Amino acid sequence: MQTPFDFKQAEDLRSIRGRLTAHFGKIRIENRPDPVSQFVGSILGNLTRDEVSLNVFERLMMHFRNLDVIADAPEADIEDVIWDVTYPENKAAYLKRALRIIRASSGEINLDFLADWDVEQALCWLERIEGVGRKTSAATLNFSFLRGRTFVVDAHVLRVLRRLGFVGANASAETAYDAVMSAADDFDADDLFEMHWQIKRLGQTVCKYANVSCFSCPLSDMCLQRLEAGAVMAMPAPACVA
């Protein structure tokens, strides 16, 4: 962590997780979706609130009945159904193309075969599909019943990690992913799942994009942004020059 203290990142990560668990409690969800449903949901959910994307996924499946029908549907028809996600025209095109690639590669629209693959191989395979980045690929593996050992970095998680100083102020989601995975040497897949949702909840309720509530934050004393802001406020005013 890039703070005034010389802590190791692995120790920082354990401290972050311990404090967030004490603050929010444990977050464990046993009933996970199948990986291809999670894949579709993650594409829909990019830059879209969870409650909206979940409703859109249900509407999509009710309208088209199954994923093969979606893969064969005109993009305009898909866009009409997913109209309330961000960038529906782009997501309609990405989703149709992705489903067709999966079907052509494996003979059916199913990602269960990734259970037999190394995590890095699975991430690489998914990210070869246009429109699929590390957030979607990691969520497909970790959030589904595959329970892959990956960490999902969304906008809330990235903002919190940047402010803490765990990664640089301009770090990308991929850089944050690598930093967390390097430090999470003793975290299993469920630990990484839980920490994602704990950090995300902090970003949604306390460490928000605006109206930050530092006094309510269980990590405030180890937050680089807060420490730097306090140091600036404590600096004496410059003497006036006659």
MODELLER restraints for C-alpha pairs under 7 A, 6 or more apart:
rsr = mdl.restraints
at = mdl.atoms
rsr.add(forms.Gaussian(group=physical.xy_distance, feature=features.Distance(at['CA:1:A'], at['CA:7:A']), mean=6.67, stdev=0.5))
rsr.add(forms.Gaussian(group=physical.xy_distance, feature=features.Distance(at['CA:1:A'], at['CA:8:A']), mean=6.86, stdev=0.5))
rsr.add(forms.Gaussian(group=physical.xy_distance, feature=features.Distance(at['CA:1:A'], at['CA:9:A']), mean=5.38, stdev=0.5))
rsr.add(forms.Gaussian(group=physical.xy_distance, feature=features.Distance(at['CA:1:A'], at['CA:12:A']), mean=6.75, stdev=0.5))
rsr.add(forms.Gaussian(group=physical.xy_distance, feature=features.Distance(at['CA:1:A'], at['CA:165:A']), mean=5.57, stdev=0.5))
rsr.add(forms.Gaussian(group=physical.xy_distance, feature=features.Distance(at['CA:1:A'], at['CA:166:A']), mean=4.17, stdev=0.5))
rsr.add(forms.Gaussian(group=physical.xy_distance, feature=features.Distance(at['CA:1:A'], at['CA:167:A']), mean=6.76, stdev=0.5))
rsr.add(forms.Gaussian(group=physical.xy_distance, feature=features.Distance(at['CA:2:A'], at['CA:165:A']), mean=5.00, stdev=0.5))
rsr.add(forms.Gaussian(group=physical.xy_distance, feature=features.Distance(at['CA:2:A'], at['CA:166:A']), mean=5.96, stdev=0.5))
rsr.add(forms.Gaussian(group=physical.xy_distance, feature=features.Distance(at['CA:3:A'], at['CA:165:A']), mean=6.21, stdev=0.5))
rsr.add(forms.Gaussian(group=physical.xy_distance, feature=features.Distance(at['CA:3:A'], at['CA:224:A']), mean=5.63, stdev=0.5))
rsr.add(forms.Gaussian(group=physical.xy_distance, feature=features.Distance(at['CA:9:A'], at['CA:183:A']), mean=5.62, stdev=0.5))
rsr.add(forms.Gaussian(group=physical.xy_distance, feature=features.Distance(at['CA:10:A'], at['CA:183:A']), mean=4.28, stdev=0.5))
rsr.add(forms.Gaussian(group=physical.xy_distance, feature=features.Distance(at['CA:10:A'], at['CA:184:A']), mean=6.18, stdev=0.5))
rsr.add(forms.Gaussian(group=physical.xy_distance, feature=features.Distance(at['CA:13:A'], at['CA:183:A']), mean=6.79, stdev=0.5))
rsr.add(forms.Gaussian(group=physical.xy_distance, feature=features.Distance(at['CA:17:A'], at['CA:195:A']), mean=6.18, stdev=0.5))
rsr.add(forms.Gaussian(group=physical.xy_distance, feature=features.Distance(at['CA:19:A'], at['CA:218:A']), mean=6.32, stdev=0.5))
rsr.add(forms.Gaussian(group=physical.xy_distance, feature=features.Distance(at['CA:20:A'], at['CA:198:A']), mean=6.17, stdev=0.5))
rsr.add(forms.Gaussian(group=physical.xy_distance, feature=features.Distance(at['CA:20:A'], at['CA:218:A']), mean=6.93, stdev=0.5))
rsr.add(forms.Gaussian(group=physical.xy_distance, feature=features.Distance(at['CA:23:A'], at['CA:218:A']), mean=6.90, stdev=0.5))
rsr.add(forms.Gaussian(group=physical.xy_distance, feature=features.Distance(at['CA:24:A'], at['CA:198:A']), mean=6.82, stdev=0.5))
rsr.add(forms.Gaussian(group=physical.xy_distance, feature=features.Distance(at['CA:27:A'], at['CA:194:A']), mean=5.31, stdev=0.5))
rsr.add(forms.Gaussian(group=physical.xy_distance, feature=features.Distance(at['CA:28:A'], at['CA:194:A']), mean=6.43, stdev=0.5))
rsr.add(forms.Gaussian(group=physical.xy_distance, feature=features.Distance(at['CA:32:A'], at['CA:143:A']), mean=6.61, stdev=0.5))
rsr.add(forms.Gaussian(group=physical.xy_distance, feature=features.Distance(at['CA:32:A'], at['CA:144:A']), mean=5.01, stdev=0.5))
rsr.add(forms.Gaussian(group=physical.xy_distance, feature=features.Distance(at['CA:32:A'], at['CA:145:A']), mean=4.93, stdev=0.5))
rsr.add(forms.Gaussian(group=physical.xy_distance, feature=features.Distance(at['CA:33:A'], at['CA:144:A']), mean=4.94, stdev=0.5))
rsr.add(forms.Gaussian(group=physical.xy_distance, feature=features.Distance(at['CA:33:A'], at['CA:145:A']), mean=5.96, stdev=0.5))
rsr.add(forms.Gaussian(group=physical.xy_distance, feature=features.Distance(at['CA:34:A'], at['CA:144:A']), mean=5.40, stdev=0.5))
rsr.add(forms.Gaussian(group=physical.xy_distance, feature=features.Distance(at['CA:34:A'], at['CA:145:A']), mean=5.75, stdev=0.5))
rsr.add(forms.Gaussian(group=physical.xy_distance, feature=features.Distance(at['CA:35:A'], at['CA:111:A']), mean=5.74, stdev=0.5))
rsr.add(forms.Gaussian(group=physical.xy_distance, feature=features.Distance(at['CA:35:A'], at['CA:112:A']), mean=6.47, stdev=0.5))
rsr.add(forms.Gaussian(group=physical.xy_distance, feature=features.Distance(at['CA:35:A'], at['CA:140:A']), mean=5.43, stdev=0.5))
rsr.add(forms.Gaussian(group=physical.xy_distance, feature=features.Distance(at['CA:35:A'], at['CA:141:A']), mean=6.66, stdev=0.5))
rsr.add(forms.Gaussian(group=physical.xy_distance, feature=features.Distance(at['CA:35:A'], at['CA:144:A']), mean=5.00, stdev=0.5))
rsr.add(forms.Gaussian(group=physical.xy_distance, feature=features.Distance(at['CA:35:A'], at['CA:145:A']), mean=6.75, stdev=0.5))
rsr.add(forms.Gaussian(group=physical.xy_distance, feature=features.Distance(at['CA:35:A'], at['CA:146:A']), mean=6.83, stdev=0.5))
rsr.add(forms.Gaussian(group=physical.xy_distance, feature=features.Distance(at['CA:36:A'], at['CA:110:A']), mean=5.81, stdev=0.5))
rsr.add(forms.Gaussian(group=physical.xy_distance, feature=features.Distance(at['CA:36:A'], at['CA:111:A']), mean=5.42, stdev=0.5))
rsr.add(forms.Gaussian(group=physical.xy_distance, feature=features.Distance(at['CA:38:A'], at['CA:140:A']), mean=5.34, stdev=0.5))
rsr.add(forms.Gaussian(group=physical.xy_distance, feature=features.Distance(at['CA:38:A'], at['CA:144:A']), mean=6.02, stdev=0.5))
rsr.add(forms.Gaussian(group=physical.xy_distance, feature=features.Distance(at['CA:39:A'], at['CA:136:A']), mean=6.61, stdev=0.5))
rsr.add(forms.Gaussian(group=physical.xy_distance, feature=features.Distance(at['CA:39:A'], at['CA:140:A']), mean=4.98, stdev=0.5))
rsr.add(forms.Gaussian(group=physical.xy_distance, feature=features.Distance(at['CA:41:A'], at['CA:53:A']), mean=6.86, stdev=0.5))
rsr.add(forms.Gaussian(group=physical.xy_distance, feature=features.Distance(at['CA:41:A'], at['CA:57:A']), mean=6.17, stdev=0.5))
rsr.add(forms.Gaussian(group=physical.xy_distance, feature=features.Distance(at['CA:42:A'], at['CA:136:A']), mean=5.43, stdev=0.5))
rsr.add(forms.Gaussian(group=physical.xy_distance, feature=features.Distance(at['CA:42:A'], at['CA:139:A']), mean=6.91, stdev=0.5))
rsr.add(forms.Gaussian(group=physical.xy_distance, feature=features.Distance(at['CA:43:A'], at['CA:91:A']), mean=6.90, stdev=0.5))
rsr.add(forms.Gaussian(group=physical.xy_distance, feature=features.Distance(at['CA:43:A'], at['CA:136:A']), mean=6.50, stdev=0.5))
rsr.add(forms.Gaussian(group=physical.xy_distance, feature=features.Distance(at['CA:44:A'], at['CA:53:A']), mean=5.74, stdev=0.5))
rsr.add(forms.Gaussian(group=physical.xy_distance, feature=features.Distance(at['CA:44:A'], at['CA:85:A']), mean=6.62, stdev=0.5))
rsr.add(forms.Gaussian(group=physical.xy_distance, feature=features.Distance(at['CA:44:A'], at['CA:91:A']), mean=6.72, stdev=0.5))
rsr.add(forms.Gaussian(group=physical.xy_distance, feature=features.Distance(at['CA:45:A'], at['CA:53:A']), mean=4.99, stdev=0.5))
rsr.add(forms.Gaussian(group=physical.xy_distance, feature=features.Distance(at['CA:47:A'], at['CA:86:A']), mean=6.41, stdev=0.5))
rsr.add(forms.Gaussian(group=physical.xy_distance, feature=features.Distance(at['CA:48:A'], at['CA:85:A']), mean=5.87, stdev=0.5))
rsr.add(forms.Gaussian(group=physical.xy_distance, feature=features.Distance(at['CA:48:A'], at['CA:86:A']), mean=5.91, stdev=0.5))
rsr.add(forms.Gaussian(group=physical.xy_distance, feature=features.Distance(at['CA:53:A'], at['CA:85:A']), mean=6.54, stdev=0.5))
rsr.add(forms.Gaussian(group=physical.xy_distance, feature=features.Distance(at['CA:56:A'], at['CA:82:A']), mean=5.84, stdev=0.5))
rsr.add(forms.Gaussian(group=physical.xy_distance, feature=features.Distance(at['CA:60:A'], at['CA:81:A']), mean=6.22, stdev=0.5))
rsr.add(forms.Gaussian(group=physical.xy_distance, feature=features.Distance(at['CA:60:A'], at['CA:82:A']), mean=6.99, stdev=0.5))
rsr.add(forms.Gaussian(group=physical.xy_distance, feature=features.Distance(at['CA:64:A'], at['CA:70:A']), mean=6.05, stdev=0.5))
rsr.add(forms.Gaussian(group=physical.xy_distance, feature=features.Distance(at['CA:67:A'], at['CA:109:A']), mean=6.92, stdev=0.5))
rsr.add(forms.Gaussian(group=physical.xy_distance, feature=features.Distance(at['CA:68:A'], at['CA:109:A']), mean=6.99, stdev=0.5))
rsr.add(forms.Gaussian(group=physical.xy_distance, feature=features.Distance(at['CA:70:A'], at['CA:96:A']), mean=6.53, stdev=0.5))
rsr.add(forms.Gaussian(group=physical.xy_distance, feature=features.Distance(at['CA:71:A'], at['CA:96:A']), mean=4.78, stdev=0.5))
rsr.add(forms.Gaussian(group=physical.xy_distance, feature=features.Distance(at['CA:71:A'], at['CA:99:A']), mean=5.54, stdev=0.5))
rsr.add(forms.Gaussian(group=physical.xy_distance, feature=features.Distance(at['CA:71:A'], at['CA:100:A']), mean=5.67, stdev=0.5))
rsr.add(forms.Gaussian(group=physical.xy_distance, feature=features.Distance(at['CA:75:A'], at['CA:92:A']), mean=5.61, stdev=0.5))
rsr.add(forms.Gaussian(group=physical.xy_distance, feature=features.Distance(at['CA:75:A'], at['CA:93:A']), mean=5.88, stdev=0.5))
rsr.add(forms.Gaussian(group=physical.xy_distance, feature=features.Distance(at['CA:78:A'], at['CA:92:A']), mean=5.57, stdev=0.5))
rsr.add(forms.Gaussian(group=physical.xy_distance, feature=features.Distance(at['CA:79:A'], at['CA:88:A']), mean=5.54, stdev=0.5))
rsr.add(forms.Gaussian(group=physical.xy_distance, feature=features.Distance(at['CA:79:A'], at['CA:89:A']), mean=5.61, stdev=0.5))
rsr.add(forms.Gaussian(group=physical.xy_distance, feature=features.Distance(at['CA:79:A'], at['CA:92:A']), mean=5.29, stdev=0.5))
rsr.add(forms.Gaussian(group=physical.xy_distance, feature=features.Distance(at['CA:82:A'], at['CA:88:A']), mean=6.03, stdev=0.5))
rsr.add(forms.Gaussian(group=physical.xy_distance, feature=features.Distance(at['CA:94:A'], at['CA:130:A']), mean=6.73, stdev=0.5))
rsr.add(forms.Gaussian(group=physical.xy_distance, feature=features.Distance(at['CA:94:A'], at['CA:131:A']), mean=5.89, stdev=0.5))
rsr.add(forms.Gaussian(group=physical.xy_distance, feature=features.Distance(at['CA:98:A'], at['CA:129:A']), mean=6.16, stdev=0.5))
rsr.add(forms.Gaussian(group=physical.xy_distance, feature=features.Distance(at['CA:99:A'], at['CA:109:A']), mean=6.37, stdev=0.5))
rsr.add(forms.Gaussian(group=physical.xy_distance, feature=features.Distance(at['CA:102:A'], at['CA:108:A']), mean=6.96, stdev=0.5))
rsr.add(forms.Gaussian(group=physical.xy_distance, feature=features.Distance(at['CA:102:A'], at['CA:109:A']), mean=5.64, stdev=0.5))
rsr.add(forms.Gaussian(group=physical.xy_distance, feature=features.Distance(at['CA:103:A'], at['CA:109:A']), mean=4.68, stdev=0.5))
rsr.add(forms.Gaussian(group=physical.xy_distance, feature=features.Distance(at['CA:114:A'], at['CA:122:A']), mean=6.05, stdev=0.5))
rsr.add(forms.Gaussian(group=physical.xy_distance, feature=features.Distance(at['CA:115:A'], at['CA:146:A']), mean=5.94, stdev=0.5))
rsr.add(forms.Gaussian(group=physical.xy_distance, feature=features.Distance(at['CA:119:A'], at['CA:148:A']), mean=6.56, stdev=0.5))
rsr.add(forms.Gaussian(group=physical.xy_distance, feature=features.Distance(at['CA:123:A'], at['CA:137:A']), mean=5.62, stdev=0.5))
rsr.add(forms.Gaussian(group=physical.xy_distance, feature=features.Distance(at['CA:123:A'], at['CA:138:A']), mean=6.81, stdev=0.5))
rsr.add(forms.Gaussian(group=physical.xy_distance, feature=features.Distance(at['CA:126:A'], at['CA:132:A']), mean=6.77, stdev=0.5))
rsr.add(forms.Gaussian(group=physical.xy_distance, feature=features.Distance(at['CA:126:A'], at['CA:137:A']), mean=5.84, stdev=0.5))
rsr.add(forms.Gaussian(group=physical.xy_distance, feature=features.Distance(at['CA:127:A'], at['CA:133:A']), mean=5.65, stdev=0.5))
rsr.add(forms.Gaussian(group=physical.xy_distance, feature=features.Distance(at['CA:127:A'], at['CA:137:A']), mean=6.51, stdev=0.5))
rsr.add(forms.Gaussian(group=physical.xy_distance, feature=features.Distance(at['CA:134:A'], at['CA:174:A']), mean=6.66, stdev=0.5))
rsr.add(forms.Gaussian(group=physical.xy_distance, feature=features.Distance(at['CA:135:A'], at['CA:152:A']), mean=5.48, stdev=0.5))
rsr.add(forms.Gaussian(group=physical.xy_distance, feature=features.Distance(at['CA:135:A'], at['CA:153:A']), mean=5.84, stdev=0.5))
rsr.add(forms.Gaussian(group=physical.xy_distance, feature=features.Distance(at['CA:135:A'], at['CA:154:A']), mean=6.50, stdev=0.5))
rsr.add(forms.Gaussian(group=physical.xy_distance, feature=features.Distance(at['CA:138:A'], at['CA:150:A']), mean=5.47, stdev=0.5))
rsr.add(forms.Gaussian(group=physical.xy_distance, feature=features.Distance(at['CA:138:A'], at['CA:151:A']), mean=6.20, stdev=0.5))
rsr.add(forms.Gaussian(group=physical.xy_distance, feature=features.Distance(at['CA:138:A'], at['CA:152:A']), mean=5.59, stdev=0.5))
rsr.add(forms.Gaussian(group=physical.xy_distance, feature=features.Distance(at['CA:139:A'], at['CA:152:A']), mean=5.78, stdev=0.5))
rsr.add(forms.Gaussian(group=physical.xy_distance, feature=features.Distance(at['CA:141:A'], at['CA:147:A']), mean=5.96, stdev=0.5))
rsr.add(forms.Gaussian(group=physical.xy_distance, feature=features.Distance(at['CA:141:A'], at['CA:148:A']), mean=4.70, stdev=0.5))
rsr.add(forms.Gaussian(group=physical.xy_distance, feature=features.Distance(at['CA:141:A'], at['CA:150:A']), mean=7.00, stdev=0.5))
rsr.add(forms.Gaussian(group=physical.xy_distance, feature=features.Distance(at['CA:142:A'], at['CA:148:A']), mean=4.46, stdev=0.5))
rsr.add(forms.Gaussian(group=physical.xy_distance, feature=features.Distance(at['CA:142:A'], at['CA:149:A']), mean=6.18, stdev=0.5))
rsr.add(forms.Gaussian(group=physical.xy_distance, feature=features.Distance(at['CA:142:A'], at['CA:150:A']), mean=5.70, stdev=0.5))
rsr.add(forms.Gaussian(group=physical.xy_distance, feature=features.Distance(at['CA:142:A'], at['CA:189:A']), mean=6.69, stdev=0.5))
rsr.add(forms.Gaussian(group=physical.xy_distance, feature=features.Distance(at['CA:142:A'], at['CA:193:A']), mean=6.64, stdev=0.5))
rsr.add(forms.Gaussian(group=physical.xy_distance, feature=features.Distance(at['CA:143:A'], at['CA:193:A']), mean=6.97, stdev=0.5))
rsr.add(forms.Gaussian(group=physical.xy_distance, feature=features.Distance(at['CA:147:A'], at['CA:189:A']), mean=5.94, stdev=0.5))
rsr.add(forms.Gaussian(group=physical.xy_distance, feature=features.Distance(at['CA:148:A'], at['CA:189:A']), mean=5.87, stdev=0.5))
rsr.add(forms.Gaussian(group=physical.xy_distance, feature=features.Distance(at['CA:149:A'], at['CA:188:A']), mean=6.34, stdev=0.5))
rsr.add(forms.Gaussian(group=physical.xy_distance, feature=features.Distance(at['CA:149:A'], at['CA:189:A']), mean=4.18, stdev=0.5))
rsr.add(forms.Gaussian(group=physical.xy_distance, feature=features.Distance(at['CA:150:A'], at['CA:189:A']), mean=6.55, stdev=0.5))
rsr.add(forms.Gaussian(group=physical.xy_distance, feature=features.Distance(at['CA:150:A'], at['CA:192:A']), mean=6.85, stdev=0.5))
rsr.add(forms.Gaussian(group=physical.xy_distance, feature=features.Distance(at['CA:151:A'], at['CA:177:A']), mean=6.44, stdev=0.5))
rsr.add(forms.Gaussian(group=physical.xy_distance, feature=features.Distance(at['CA:151:A'], at['CA:192:A']), mean=5.60, stdev=0.5))
rsr.add(forms.Gaussian(group=physical.xy_distance, feature=features.Distance(at['CA:151:A'], at['CA:193:A']), mean=6.77, stdev=0.5))
rsr.add(forms.Gaussian(group=physical.xy_distance, feature=features.Distance(at['CA:151:A'], at['CA:196:A']), mean=6.81, stdev=0.5))
rsr.add(forms.Gaussian(group=physical.xy_distance, feature=features.Distance(at['CA:152:A'], at['CA:196:A']), mean=6.28, stdev=0.5))
rsr.add(forms.Gaussian(group=physical.xy_distance, feature=features.Distance(at['CA:153:A'], at['CA:173:A']), mean=5.93, stdev=0.5))
rsr.add(forms.Gaussian(group=physical.xy_distance, feature=features.Distance(at['CA:153:A'], at['CA:177:A']), mean=6.36, stdev=0.5))
rsr.add(forms.Gaussian(group=physical.xy_distance, feature=features.Distance(at['CA:156:A'], at['CA:200:A']), mean=5.33, stdev=0.5))
rsr.add(forms.Gaussian(group=physical.xy_distance, feature=features.Distance(at['CA:156:A'], at['CA:203:A']), mean=5.01, stdev=0.5))
rsr.add(forms.Gaussian(group=physical.xy_distance, feature=features.Distance(at['CA:156:A'], at['CA:204:A']), mean=6.80, stdev=0.5))
rsr.add(forms.Gaussian(group=physical.xy_distance, feature=features.Distance(at['CA:157:A'], at['CA:199:A']), mean=5.71, stdev=0.5))
rsr.add(forms.Gaussian(group=physical.xy_distance, feature=features.Distance(at['CA:157:A'], at['CA:200:A']), mean=5.23, stdev=0.5))
rsr.add(forms.Gaussian(group=physical.xy_distance, feature=features.Distance(at['CA:157:A'], at['CA:203:A']), mean=6.62, stdev=0.5))
rsr.add(forms.Gaussian(group=physical.xy_distance, feature=features.Distance(at['CA:158:A'], at['CA:173:A']), mean=6.26, stdev=0.5))
rsr.add(forms.Gaussian(group=physical.xy_distance, feature=features.Distance(at['CA:158:A'], at['CA:176:A']), mean=6.86, stdev=0.5))
rsr.add(forms.Gaussian(group=physical.xy_distance, feature=features.Distance(at['CA:160:A'], at['CA:203:A']), mean=6.19, stdev=0.5))
rsr.add(forms.Gaussian(group=physical.xy_distance, feature=features.Distance(at['CA:160:A'], at['CA:207:A']), mean=6.64, stdev=0.5))
rsr.add(forms.Gaussian(group=physical.xy_distance, feature=features.Distance(at['CA:161:A'], at['CA:167:A']), mean=6.05, stdev=0.5))
rsr.add(forms.Gaussian(group=physical.xy_distance, feature=features.Distance(at['CA:162:A'], at['CA:168:A']), mean=5.75, stdev=0.5))
rsr.add(forms.Gaussian(group=physical.xy_distance, feature=features.Distance(at['CA:162:A'], at['CA:169:A']), mean=5.03, stdev=0.5))
rsr.add(forms.Gaussian(group=physical.xy_distance, feature=features.Distance(at['CA:163:A'], at['CA:169:A']), mean=6.93, stdev=0.5))
rsr.add(forms.Gaussian(group=physical.xy_distance, feature=features.Distance(at['CA:163:A'], at['CA:223:A']), mean=6.41, stdev=0.5))
rsr.add(forms.Gaussian(group=physical.xy_distance, feature=features.Distance(at['CA:163:A'], at['CA:224:A']), mean=6.20, stdev=0.5))
rsr.add(forms.Gaussian(group=physical.xy_distance, feature=features.Distance(at['CA:163:A'], at['CA:225:A']), mean=5.23, stdev=0.5))
rsr.add(forms.Gaussian(group=physical.xy_distance, feature=features.Distance(at['CA:164:A'], at['CA:222:A']), mean=6.74, stdev=0.5))
rsr.add(forms.Gaussian(group=physical.xy_distance, feature=features.Distance(at['CA:164:A'], at['CA:223:A']), mean=4.19, stdev=0.5))
rsr.add(forms.Gaussian(group=physical.xy_distance, feature=features.Distance(at['CA:164:A'], at['CA:224:A']), mean=5.02, stdev=0.5))
rsr.add(forms.Gaussian(group=physical.xy_distance, feature=features.Distance(at['CA:164:A'], at['CA:225:A']), mean=6.41, stdev=0.5))
rsr.add(forms.Gaussian(group=physical.xy_distance, feature=features.Distance(at['CA:165:A'], at['CA:223:A']), mean=6.71, stdev=0.5))
rsr.add(forms.Gaussian(group=physical.xy_distance, feature=features.Distance(at['CA:165:A'], at['CA:224:A']), mean=5.19, stdev=0.5))
rsr.add(forms.Gaussian(group=physical.xy_distance, feature=features.Distance(at['CA:167:A'], at['CA:176:A']), mean=6.20, stdev=0.5))
rsr.add(forms.Gaussian(group=physical.xy_distance, feature=features.Distance(at['CA:206:A'], at['CA:212:A']), mean=5.95, stdev=0.5))
rsr.add(forms.Gaussian(group=physical.xy_distance, feature=features.Distance(at['CA:206:A'], at['CA:213:A']), mean=5.15, stdev=0.5))
rsr.add(forms.Gaussian(group=physical.xy_distance, feature=features.Distance(at['CA:206:A'], at['CA:216:A']), mean=6.77, stdev=0.5))
rsr.add(forms.Gaussian(group=physical.xy_distance, feature=features.Distance(at['CA:206:A'], at['CA:217:A']), mean=6.31, stdev=0.5))
rsr.add(forms.Gaussian(group=physical.xy_distance, feature=features.Distance(at['CA:207:A'], at['CA:213:A']), mean=6.32, stdev=0.5))
rsr.add(forms.Gaussian(group=physical.xy_distance, feature=features.Distance(at['CA:214:A'], at['CA:220:A']), mean=5.92, stdev=0.5))
rsr.add(forms.Gaussian(group=physical.xy_distance, feature=features.Distance(at['CA:220:A'], at['CA:226:A']), mean=6.93, stdev=0.5))
